[in-house]
Amino acid sequence: MCQGYADDIVIIARGKIESALCDIVQRALTLTKRWCGTVGLNIKTAIIPITKRGKLPAMHPITLGGIELEMCNEVKYLGVRPIATYGAVAWSQRITFNTVRASLSKVQRRACTCITGAMRTCLTAALEVILDLTPLYIVIEQIAKKALLNFMKEGTGRGKVISSRLGYEIRSKIPISQLNRDDMSTTKIFEKKFRIELGNKATWNETNLENTFKAHTQRWFTDGSKTDEGIGAGIFGPRAKISIPLGNYPSIFQAEVYAISACAEIILQRQARLQHIVICSDSQAALKAISSCEIKSRVVWECVARLNILGENKALQLVWVPGHKGIQGNEEADRLAREAAAT
């Protein structure tokens, strides 16, 4: 079986007579439908009338394959920005020139006037504010910086995409680029000295959890939280209620993995005597990343390394538990994580 996709197209008809416009669009759709039938493609379309008039009484129904199409108030069409920003990293330095910025502003202005039907005297900046559109030169700057940061993770200097001088300029202009990156070259770790028990809300029940908590089992709960103030991790266990503020930059996924990693480090430092240890987390994404043989995150790699050290002399198990289900340990870990995020 072979499956293919065609890209977006747009049919535009302009004029003053509504019935004539409907006839033009109908003929165009009929031809498009006929061609798509010859190559085995289906059509998914929408119709939007752009006008200053309040009502369009002379418009008649437009059909596709015998089915009447509804008129929409809005439609998403990917066209101008992907073309204007293509290869931005190669030419973005030119946008410092006023002539280039003016050219880009004209391109976006044409789109703004088509969408709003505004008069020529309307300012481009005002139309951008009304439509919540970022000026095109700023969008290009952001895309170029993102591409440069991706290049920099491979290093700078001879034999690299980014020269040492350009790397220094990027670090001075973008302070965040000096932070340690979490991504890394794909590493494969096949040996896991611990077990992971993944479940789902449909099959999970508290009896299964109690069966996992055998006698002489040390129970730990971890969680991550993200608020407007920041990111935090929480750890709850025997004689332990720990909140770890993580600042504003980590993701919630990183916070969840780091909470598990920090929990393993605490258990190692305590040199627990009990042989059975269970670490519970409500993050499916974190547990799946830890269980995967392919690792692309430094936080995950460090977590797996600590868990393997802990699992050398202990029967270590990681268990998924559903969040916000009244499980005392999970609720405590969630509270500690939220406290850490708020500080």
C-alpha positions as CSV (number, residue, x, y, z in Angstrom):
1,M,0.0,0.0,0.0
2,C,1.4,3.4,-1.0
3,Q,0.0,6.7,0.4
4,G,0.9,10.2,-0.7
5,Y,-0.1,13.8,0.1
6,A,-0.4,16.9,-2.1
7,D,0.4,20.3,-0.7
8,D,-2.0,23.2,0.0
9,I,-3.5,25.2,-2.9
10,V,-5.7,28.2,-2.8
11,I,-8.4,29.4,-5.3
12,I,-9.0,33.1,-5.3
13,A,-11.8,34.9,-7.1
14,R,-12.2,38.6,-6.9
15,G,-15.0,40.8,-8.1
16,K,-18.2,42.8,-7.3
17,I,-20.9,40.4,-8.5
18,E,-21.5,37.7,-5.9
19,S,-23.2,35.2,-8.2
20,A,-20.5,35.5,-10.9
21,L,-17.8,34.8,-8.2
22,C,-19.7,31.7,-7.1
23,D,-19.8,30.5,-10.7
24,I,-16.0,31.0,-11.1
25,V,-15.2,29.2,-7.9
26,Q,-17.6,26.4,-8.8
27,R,-15.9,25.8,-12.2
28,A,-12.5,25.9,-10.6
29,L,-13.5,23.4,-7.9
30,T,-15.0,21.1,-10.6
31,L,-11.8,21.1,-12.6
32,T,-9.7,20.5,-9.5
33,K,-12.0,17.6,-8.4
34,R,-11.7,16.1,-11.9
35,W,-7.9,16.3,-11.9
36,C,-7.6,14.9,-8.4
37,G,-9.8,12.0,-9.4
38,T,-7.3,11.1,-12.2
39,V,-4.4,10.9,-9.8
40,G,-6.2,9.3,-6.8
41,L,-6.3,12.4,-4.5
42,N,-9.1,13.5,-2.2
43,I,-9.9,17.1,-1.4
44,K,-10.5,18.8,1.9
45,T,-11.4,22.4,1.4
46,A,-13.0,25.5,3.1
47,I,-14.6,28.6,1.6
48,I,-14.2,32.0,3.2
49,P,-15.8,35.2,1.8
50,I,-13.6,38.3,2.5
51,T,-15.8,41.4,2.1
52,K,-16.6,44.8,3.7
53,R,-20.3,44.1,3.2
54,G,-22.4,43.0,6.1
55,K,-24.5,40.5,4.0
56,L,-24.1,38.7,0.7
57,P,-27.7,37.9,-0.4
58,A,-26.8,37.1,-4.0
59,M,-24.4,34.3,-3.1
60,H,-25.6,30.8,-4.1
61,P,-24.4,27.4,-2.8
62,I,-21.1,26.0,-3.9
63,T,-20.7,22.2,-4.0
64,L,-17.9,19.7,-4.2
65,G,-18.8,16.1,-5.3
66,G,-22.5,16.9,-4.8
67,I,-22.0,18.1,-1.2
68,E,-22.7,21.7,-0.4
69,L,-19.7,23.5,1.2
70,E,-20.2,25.7,4.3
71,M,-18.9,29.2,4.5
72,C,-16.2,29.7,7.2
73,N,-15.2,32.8,9.1
74,E,-11.5,31.9,9.1
75,V,-9.1,29.5,7.4
76,K,-5.4,28.7,7.9
77,Y,-3.2,28.8,4.9
78,L,0.5,28.2,5.0
79,G,2.1,30.3,2.4
80,V,3.9,33.6,3.0
81,R,6.0,33.1,6.1
82,P,7.5,29.7,5.3
83,I,8.7,31.1,2.0
84,A,10.0,34.4,3.4
85,T,11.9,32.6,6.3
86,Y,13.4,29.8,4.2
87,G,17.2,29.7,4.7
88,A,17.0,32.6,7.1
89,V,20.2,31.5,8.9
90,A,22.2,32.2,5.7
91,W,20.9,35.8,5.0
92,S,19.5,37.0,8.3
93,Q,22.3,39.5,8.9
94,R,20.9,41.6,6.0
95,I,17.8,42.4,7.9
96,T,19.7,45.1,9.8
97,F,19.4,47.2,6.6
98,N,16.3,49.4,6.5
99,T,15.7,48.7,2.8
100,V,15.4,44.9,3.6
101,R,13.1,45.6,6.5
102,A,10.9,47.8,4.4
103,S,10.7,45.1,1.7
104,L,9.7,42.5,4.3
105,S,7.1,44.9,5.8
106,K,5.5,45.3,2.3
107,V,5.1,41.6,2.0
108,Q,3.4,41.3,5.3
109,R,1.3,44.4,4.7
110,R,-0.2,42.9,1.6
111,A,-1.3,39.9,3.6
112,C,-2.7,42.1,6.4
113,T,-4.7,44.2,4.0
114,C,-6.1,41.1,2.2
115,I,-7.2,39.7,5.6
116,T,-8.7,42.9,7.0
117,G,-9.8,44.7,3.9
118,A,-8.2,47.9,5.4
119,M,-7.7,51.1,3.5
120,R,-4.4,52.1,2.1
121,T,-3.9,54.8,4.8
122,C,-3.9,52.2,7.6
123,L,-0.4,51.8,9.2
124,T,1.2,48.4,8.8
125,A,2.1,48.3,12.5
126,A,-1.5,48.9,13.5
127,L,-2.7,46.1,11.2
128,E,-0.1,43.8,12.8
129,V,-1.3,44.6,16.2
130,I,-5.0,43.9,15.3
131,L,-4.0,40.6,13.7
132,D,-1.5,39.7,16.5
133,L,1.3,39.3,13.9
134,T,4.9,39.7,14.8
135,P,6.9,41.9,12.3
136,L,8.4,39.6,9.6
137,Y,12.0,40.7,10.3
138,I,11.7,39.8,14.0
139,V,10.4,36.3,13.0
140,I,13.3,35.8,10.7
141,E,15.7,36.9,13.4
142,Q,14.2,34.3,15.8
143,I,14.4,31.5,13.3
144,A,18.0,32.3,12.4
145,K,19.0,32.4,16.1
146,K,17.4,29.1,16.7
147,A,19.2,27.5,13.8
148,L,22.6,29.0,15.0
149,L,22.0,27.6,18.4
150,N,21.4,24.1,16.9
151,F,24.6,24.4,14.9
152,M,26.5,25.5,18.1
153,K,25.7,22.2,19.9
154,E,28.2,20.5,17.5
155,G,30.9,22.9,18.7
156,T,32.7,25.8,17.1
157,G,36.0,26.3,15.3
158,R,37.9,24.5,12.5
159,G,35.8,21.9,10.8
160,K,32.5,23.1,12.3
161,V,29.7,25.1,10.7
162,I,30.2,28.0,13.2
163,S,33.6,29.7,13.4
164,S,35.1,30.5,16.8
165,R,34.6,34.3,16.2
166,L,31.0,33.8,15.2
167,G,30.5,31.5,18.2
168,Y,31.9,34.2,20.5
169,E,29.5,36.8,19.0
170,I,26.5,34.5,19.4
171,R,27.4,33.8,23.1
172,S,27.7,37.5,23.8
173,K,24.4,38.4,22.2
174,I,22.4,35.3,23.4
175,P,23.4,34.6,27.0
176,I,21.2,31.6,27.1
177,S,23.5,29.9,24.6
178,Q,26.1,29.7,27.3
179,L,24.0,27.4,29.4
180,N,24.7,23.6,29.4
181,R,22.5,21.9,26.8
182,D,20.5,18.8,27.6
183,D,20.6,17.2,24.1
184,M,23.4,14.9,23.2
185,S,24.5,12.5,20.6
186,T,22.3,9.3,20.6
187,T,23.8,6.8,23.1
188,K,22.6,3.3,23.5
189,I,22.4,1.6,26.9
190,F,21.0,-1.9,26.8
191,E,21.8,-3.0,30.4
192,K,19.3,-1.8,32.9
193,K,19.7,-3.0,36.5
194,F,16.2,-2.0,37.5
195,R,12.6,-2.8,36.4
196,I,10.0,-0.4,35.1
197,E,6.3,-1.0,35.5
198,L,4.2,1.1,33.1
199,G,0.5,1.1,33.2
200,N,-2.5,3.2,32.2
201,K,-5.5,4.8,33.9
202,A,-7.8,2.1,32.4
203,T,-6.1,-0.9,34.0
204,W,-4.5,0.7,37.1
205,N,-5.9,0.0,40.5
206,E,-4.7,0.6,44.0
207,T,-4.6,-3.1,44.8
208,N,-1.8,-3.6,42.2
209,L,0.2,-0.9,43.9
210,E,-0.2,-2.4,47.3
211,N,1.0,-5.8,45.9
212,T,4.1,-4.0,44.6
213,F,4.7,-2.6,48.0
214,K,5.9,-5.8,49.5
215,A,7.1,-6.2,53.1
216,H,10.5,-4.6,53.7
217,T,10.0,-2.3,50.7
218,Q,11.2,1.3,50.8
219,R,8.7,3.6,49.0
220,W,9.6,6.8,47.3
221,F,7.5,9.3,45.2
222,T,8.8,11.9,42.8
223,D,7.1,14.7,40.8
224,G,7.8,17.7,38.7
225,S,5.8,21.0,38.5
226,K,5.7,24.0,36.3
227,T,4.1,27.3,37.4
228,D,4.3,30.9,36.2
229,E,7.1,31.5,38.8
230,G,9.3,28.6,37.6
231,I,10.0,24.9,37.5
232,G,10.5,22.6,40.5
233,A,11.0,19.0,41.6
234,G,9.6,17.2,44.6
235,I,10.7,14.0,46.4
236,F,8.7,12.3,49.2
237,G,10.0,9.2,51.1
238,P,11.1,7.9,54.4
239,R,12.1,10.9,56.6
240,A,12.3,13.0,53.4
241,K,10.3,15.9,52.1
242,I,12.5,17.6,49.6
243,S,11.7,20.6,47.3
244,I,14.2,21.4,44.5
245,P,13.8,24.7,42.6
246,L,15.0,24.4,39.0
247,G,14.7,27.9,37.7
248,N,12.8,28.9,34.6
249,Y,14.5,27.1,31.7
250,P,14.0,23.4,32.2
251,S,10.9,21.7,30.8
252,I,8.4,19.7,32.9
253,F,9.8,16.5,31.3
254,Q,13.3,17.4,32.5
255,A,11.9,18.2,36.0
256,E,10.2,14.8,36.2
257,V,13.4,12.9,35.1
258,Y,15.6,15.0,37.4
259,A,13.3,14.3,40.4
260,I,13.8,10.5,39.8
261,S,17.6,11.0,39.4
262,A,17.8,13.1,42.6
263,C,15.8,10.5,44.5
264,A,18.2,7.7,43.4
265,E,21.2,9.9,44.5
266,I,19.6,10.5,48.0
267,I,19.0,6.7,48.4
268,L,22.6,6.0,47.5
269,Q,23.9,8.6,50.0
270,R,21.8,7.1,52.8
271,Q,23.0,3.6,52.0
272,A,19.6,2.1,52.8
273,R,19.6,-1.4,54.3
274,L,16.3,-2.5,52.8
275,Q,16.9,-4.6,49.6
276,H,13.6,-3.7,47.9
277,I,13.1,-0.1,46.7
278,V,10.2,1.3,44.7
279,I,10.3,4.8,43.1
280,C,6.8,6.0,42.0
281,S,6.3,8.7,39.3
282,D,3.2,9.9,37.5
283,S,5.1,10.8,34.4
284,Q,4.7,8.3,31.6
285,A,7.0,10.3,29.4
286,A,9.9,10.2,31.9
287,L,9.6,6.5,32.6
288,K,9.4,5.6,28.9
289,A,12.5,7.7,28.2
290,I,14.4,6.0,31.0
291,S,13.3,2.6,29.8
292,S,14.4,3.3,26.2
293,C,17.7,1.9,24.9
294,E,18.3,5.0,22.9
295,I,19.1,8.1,25.0
296,K,19.4,11.6,23.5
297,S,19.1,13.6,26.8
298,R,21.9,14.2,29.3
299,V,19.4,14.4,32.2
300,V,18.0,11.0,31.2
301,W,21.5,9.6,30.7
302,E,22.6,10.7,34.2
303,C,19.4,9.3,35.7
304,V,19.9,5.9,34.1
305,A,23.5,5.8,35.3
306,R,22.4,6.5,38.9
307,L,19.6,4.0,38.8
308,N,22.0,1.3,37.5
309,I,24.4,2.0,40.4
310,L,21.6,1.8,42.8
311,G,20.3,-1.4,41.2
312,E,23.6,-3.2,41.5
313,N,22.9,-4.1,45.1
314,K,19.2,-3.5,45.4
315,A,16.0,-4.8,43.9
316,L,15.0,-1.5,42.3
317,Q,11.7,-0.9,40.6
318,L,10.2,2.2,39.0
319,V,6.4,2.3,39.0
320,W,3.9,4.5,37.2
321,V,1.0,5.9,39.3
322,P,-1.8,8.1,38.1
323,G,-1.6,11.7,39.2
324,H,-4.3,13.5,41.3
325,K,-5.9,10.2,42.4
326,G,-5.5,10.7,46.1
327,I,-2.4,8.6,46.4
328,Q,-0.8,10.1,49.5
329,G,2.8,9.8,48.5
330,N,2.1,11.2,45.0
331,E,0.1,14.1,46.4
332,E,2.9,15.0,48.8
333,A,5.5,14.9,46.0
334,D,3.3,17.1,43.9
335,R,2.9,19.6,46.7
336,L,6.7,19.7,47.3
337,A,7.3,20.2,43.5
338,R,4.8,23.1,43.4
339,E,6.4,24.7,46.4
340,A,9.8,24.4,44.7
341,A,8.5,25.9,41.5
342,A,7.0,28.9,43.4
343,T,10.4,29.8,45.0
